[in-house]
Amino acid sequence: MQPDNLISLKDDMVAFIAGHGMRRLNAYVTEEVPTVIFEEENADGWKDFVEHAKAAGAPFVTMSEVVLEKADIAILLDQLREQSFPDDNSEDIDDAEYLVNHVGKVGYLQLGFAHQGVMFIFEVATEWYDSFQSLMETVTDLGGIVVDDRDSEE
């Protein structure tokens, strides 16, 4: 089970990477890049990932983190309220308001390394971050719905 703040895990990752004589590059690997997602059931699977990076001869490991900001929640709430008007008592709004308890916490970490034209990725996220992402996708999906209310006079 993941804690609700990944800051200590991040610190462990930074030390472990440096301990293996590797450098870190602050970068996020997007979905547009050919990737292989590293899957590991072990809580310390990220250590295996770093060791694979070193064995592959990677000179550095990319690292990205997401810290929940108050502004992120404010934007999410505005969009949810706009889309659920006039029903401002939506369950999604309650879920978004609850996220305020996690402001300033690290909710997502991504490690990556390049090998033979492919990025290998390790990701870990908290439950609240997954909930935040789900709400953001809901807002994005609903924002993309187009209603064609033109009258058909044919």
Sequence and secondary structure as in RCSB ss.txt:
>XXXX:A:sequence
MQPDNLISLKDDMVAFIAGHGMRRLNAYVTEEVPTVIFEEENADGWKDFVEHAKAAGAPFVTMSEVVLEKADIAI
LLDQLREQSFPDDNSEDIDDAEYLVNHVGKVGYLQLGFAHQGVMFIFEVATEWYDSFQSLMETVTDLGGIVVDDR
DSEE
>XXXX:A:secstr
   S  HHHHHHHHHHHHHTT EEEE    TTS EEE   SSTTHHHHHHHHHHHTT SEEEEEEEE  HHHHHH
HHHHHHHHHTT TT HHHHHHHHGGGGTT EEEEEEEEEETTEEEEEEEE HHHHHHHHHHHHHHHHHT      
    
